[in-house]
Amino acid sequence: MTAVAWTSGNSLELLENGEAFFPAVFDAIRQAQRSVVVETFIIFEDEVGARLQQVAIEAARRGVRVDITVDGYGSADLSAQFIDAMTCAGVAFHVFDPRPRRLGMRTNLFRRLHRKIVVVDDVVAFVGGINFSADHLADYGPTAKQDYAVSIRGPLVDDIARFEAEVLQPVRPRFSWRGLRRKSKAPDSVPGDSMAALVVRDNDQHKTDIETQYRVGLRAAQRDILIANAYFFPGYRFLRDLRNAAKRGVRVRLVLQGEPDMPVARFVATMLYDYLLSGGVQIYEYCERPLHGKVAIVDGIWSTVGSSNLDPLSLALNLEANILVNDRHFSSMLQQRLESLIESDCRLMRRETAPRRKIQRVLVGVFVFHFLRRFPSWAGWLPARKPVLRSIPAPMDEQAEERP
């Protein structure tokens, strides 16, 4: 298990949904003086993507170094015109694992860049589960997503900036993390008093770090575990830790999707309901709109916010990033938000109201449990090329180059 590099003296702010996240990020980029790094799974060419494009272009034109990295699967539909507008202004635009379509279908399904990280001037960072798309805004309609992110100031930003510099090194050799501090800031000055850490999952040295930290929290819990996660299909050991916690008297609650953006996500999650409910775990389905959050709180002190779902893709294939927090005030704020969801917009699942155990479901359930036991080893059989970042050059003439 890789040791977690906890830092103290951080100031953390919980950001709920696009209404809080987008203004905070865009305002930070507008104030940027030296550097902006954006790493995200999805940018769509909608009102949110257009605002990101605008503030990125404005920053680049005033001399700020701007790097934007997207996933080749999640952002496969970005037009050349959208990207060219930024690269012509000096924005460095990178694509993770760009691959051509085959018969009109995206082929880079496995091992996706699923992180959502923004770092501005090595002073403020944002980490969470929110993509740059309008479906994270409430006025999008019934399919608007419920999600969370965290704004960070303090020593942890240095760790995040250093991590992003290492990610960008193959495409920006002169991109280096300097850990610069404001000269006006006293050497011992810190913006807050929160303990926090960055934990990532990759396919090299950190294959199980996020799942391991979750399980450390579950096994240490004494009173209360509250997890809200969009795509819930974790490994067998994770499920066993949940049941064991409930059996030793810990109140264990899961908030899962009741109105999923992908119906199959709820279907596979319900395969686990009977096993968890029979062990004393409480399951709530959020029914107001699709749940996209990936957060948890243990005993009102330990919490996590990030991009990692609790499913095979996130736990064994994708590149993910979460923030771990050891702070009663922040964790209490996050818990209050989730308690509000439970009270107003969730239905409690009971064994008598859970999907009936028809013979088909029993057979599928047996398969599910064997799958969960063995998936970590099976994941090694799936495509695992060396991660590739490709930078999109600015067009040399009026006709942009063909995009991947």
N, C-alpha and C positions, 0 to 999 in steps of 0.2 A: 504494500500500500504506500503510495506517495504521500509524504508529509504535506500538510496544508500550511501555507505561509500566511499565518494570521498577521494583520497589522492593526494597530490601535490608532486613535486620533482621527477617525473618519467621521464625516458628516454625511448621512444618508437620508434621502427623501423618496418615499414610495410614490410612484406614478401609476395611476389607474387609468387604463384605456388610452386611446389616442388623444382624447381631450386634454389630458395632462401631459402625455409624453411628447407629442409633436411640438407644441409651443415651446416646451423647455429645450428640446434639441435644436430647433430652428433658431431660437434666440441665442443659444450658445454659439452656433455656427456664425450667426451675424456678428457676434462680438469677437470672433477668433482673430488672433494676431499672427500666429505662427503656423499652426498645423491643425488639420481636421482629418480624422480617420473614421470612416463609416464602413462597417462590415455587417451585411445583412443577407438573409435568405431570399427575401422578396422585395423588389421595387416594382410597383405597377405604374403605368402611365395614366394615373388618375389625378385628382386634385392634390393628394398628398405627395405623390411622386413628382408632380410639377413644382410644388413648393420646395421639396428637397433639391431638385435640379436648380431652381432659382437661387437659393441661398448658397449652394455649392459654387455656382458660376460667379456670384458676387464676391465670395471669399477668394476664389482663385484670381480674379481680376485685380484684387487689391494686394496680391502678393502672398497670400496664404497658401501653403502646400496642402492640397486636398487630395486624399486617396479614398476612393469608393470601391468596395469589393462586394460582388454579388455572387450568388450560386448559379451555376450554369443550368441547373434544373428549375430552381424556384423562380428565376428571372429570365427564363428562356425567351419570352415574348417581347422583350424590350426592343424597340425599333432602332435602326441605325441613326435616324434623325435625332432621337432622344439622347442617345449616347454622344453623338457628334457635337451636339450643342454644348456639352460639358467639356469634351476633350479639346475642342477648339478654343475654349476659354482657359485651358491649362489644367483642368481636373484630370488626375490620373485615374483611369477607370479599369478595373481588373475583374476578370471572370474566373471563378473556381470551376475546374473540370468542364471546360467548354467542349461539347461534343455535338456532332451533327444529328439531325433527326433521321430516323429510318422509317419509311412509310408514313411520314407525318407524325411520328411518335418520338417523345424524348427518350433517350437511351441511357442517360446518366442518373439512374434512379438511386443507386446505392452509394453510400458514403458521401452524403451531401454536406455542404457547408450550411449548417442550420443556426449558427451563432448570430446574435444581434448585439453588436457592440458599437458604441460611438465614443471617441476620445477627442477632446478639443483642447489644444494648447498644453497637453499633459497636466491640465488643471482640473478638468471636470470630465467624468465618464458616465456613460449610460449603459446598463446591461439589463436584458429582460427577454420577453418573448414577443414583442410587438414589431411587426414588419412595417415597411413604409408603404402602406396601402389604405385606401379609404374605408375598407371593411373593418377597421379598428375604431371607427367613429360611430357614435350612437345614431346619428341621422342617416346612416347608410341603410337602416331598415331592420327587419326581423333577423337578418343573418349577420348583423354586426357582432363582432367578437368581444368577449369579456377577457381582459388580459392585464398584465402587470409588468412594470419595469422599475428600476431603481436608479436614481441620480446619485453620483458619488463624488465627494471632494475629500482630499486627504491623501495620506501615503499610499492607499490602495490604488489610486490612479496611476502612480508610478509603475506598479506591477502590471496593470492592464496595458499601459502604454508600451512597456518593454515587450510584453507578449505580442502586441500588434506589430511592433517593429520587426520581431523575429518572423512573423507571418509574411510580412511584405518584403523581407530581405531578398528573395529570389527575383522580384520584379523591380525593386527599388534599392539597388546595392548601396546607394549612399544614404538611404533612409536609416537613421540611427536614433536610438532612444538616448536622450541626454539627461533625463531626470532633472530638467531645469526647474528651479524654484524662483518664485518672484523675489526680486531683490528687496522689495519693501517688506517682505515677510520675515519676522524674527526667526532665527534658527530653531527655536523650540516652540514656535507657534503651530498649533494644529486647529483645523476647522471644527472638530467635533470630538466625541468620546466613544464612538462605536468601534467595536472589534469586527473586522470583516476580512474576507479572503476571496480570491478568484480561484475557481476550480473548473477545469476544462476536461473534455473527453475528446480524444483523437484515436487514430489507429496505429499509434507508435508507442509512446511511453506512458500514455494516460488512458488506457483502454477502458478502465472500470472506475476511474476516480470519482465521478459524480455519483454513480450507484453506491460506491463504497461509503461516501460521506452521508448519503441518505440512510444507509443501514446502520452506520455508527449512531446517528441521531435516533433511529427507531429503537436500537438496543439500549440506549442510555435513558430513554424516556421514563419518567416516574409518574406523571399525572395525565398528560394530554398530548395527543398527536392529531394534527389537522392538516390534511393534504388536499390541495385542489389541483387537478391535473387533467389536461384535455384528452390525452390518449393514454389510457391506463391498461397496460398489458405487461407488467414487470415480470422478472424472473421468479422462479419458485422460491429461492431463498429470501427474496424481498417479501413475497406473500407470507412466508412462514414467520418472518420477523414481525409483520403486522399482527398476525394471529397470536403470536407469543406475547406481544405487548398487551393485547386485549385480555389475554388469559391471566396476566399478572396484575390486572386491575387498572391498567391505563385506559383512559377513554380514547378510542381510536376512531376518527371520522374521516371519511373520504368524500370529497365533492367532485363528482364526475359529470360527464355530459348527458343531459336529458334531451337536448335539442341539438344533436351534433351536426357539424358541417359535412361530415362524412358518416352516413349511417352505419357503415361497417365498424367504425370506431366504437360505437355503443354496443353493437352486437358482440364483438369479441370481449368487451369488458364484462358484459352480463354473464359470460361463461364462468367468470370468477366469483359471481355474487354469492352463490350458495356456500362455497368454501369459506369466504370471508364472513358472511353473516352468521354462519354456524359457529364461528370462532369468536363472536362478540364484536366484530368490527361493524360500525355504523356507516351506511352508504347513503349519500344524498345525491340526487340528480338535479342539476341546475337546469331549469326549464325556461328561463326568460329568453335566452339567445345562446348561440354556440359558445361554449367555454373554450378559451384558448390559453388560459393561464397555466403556469408551471411553477407553483409555489408550495411551501410547507412551513409549518411552525411546530416546534416541540417544546412543551412545558413553558410556553410564553417567553422564551429566551432565545433559543436557537431557531433560525429561519433560513430559508433559501428562496431566491428569485432568479429565474433564468430562462434559458431556451429549451432545456431538456425535458421532453416528455418522459413518461415512465412506460415506454414500449420498446420493442426490439430495435426499431430504427434508431432511436435516440440513445439507448443504452449500449448498443453493440455495433453501430455502423456510422452514424452521423458525427460531424464535428459540432460540439456543443460547448456552452459556457454558462455557468451559474455563479452567482454571488452567495457566499455563506455569510451569515450575520450572527454574531453573539452579542445581542443587545436587547434589553427588555423593552425599551421604548419603541424601537422600530418594529420588533416582533409583535408587540401589543397593537400597534397601528395596523399591521397586516392582518392580525387575527380579528380585529374589529371589523375590517372590510369583509372578511370571509363569513364572520358570524352574521353580518347583515344580509349577505346573499342567502345563507341557510334559512334565516328567519323569513325572508320575504319571497324568495324565488326558487326554493328547492323543495322537492318531495322526498320524504324518507322512504327508503326501500325496506320492506320487511320480507321475511322468508315466504309468507303467504301471498305477498303481492309481487314478488320477483317473478321473472319469466318461469313458467312451469317446467318441471323436469321431465319433459317428454323423452322417449327413448332416443330420439335423434339428438337432443341436447346432451344427454348423458354420454353418448358415443363421442360427440364433438368435444365435450368436456374432458374426456379421457385423453383425446388427442392433444388438446390444449395444454394439459399438464405435462405430458411428455415433451411437447414442443418447448415449453418454458424451461424445463430441466436441461434440455440439450442445445438450445439455440446459441448460447455463447460459443460453443465449439463449432456449430454449423456455420456461424457467421464468417469463420475463417475461409470457408469455401467460396464465398461470394466475391465478386470482383474487387480487388484492392490494389489498384495502381498507386504509384507515388503521387501524392497531391500535386496538382498542376494549377498554377495561376497564369493566366494569359492577360497581358495588358492590351487594351484596345487603343491603337494609335489614332491621333487626330487625322482626319482626311487630308490628303495632300492636294486635292483639287475639289471641284464642286461635286464630283461623283464619289461618294463614300465607298470604302472597300467593303466587300461582302463580309457579313458577320457570321460567326459560327452558329 
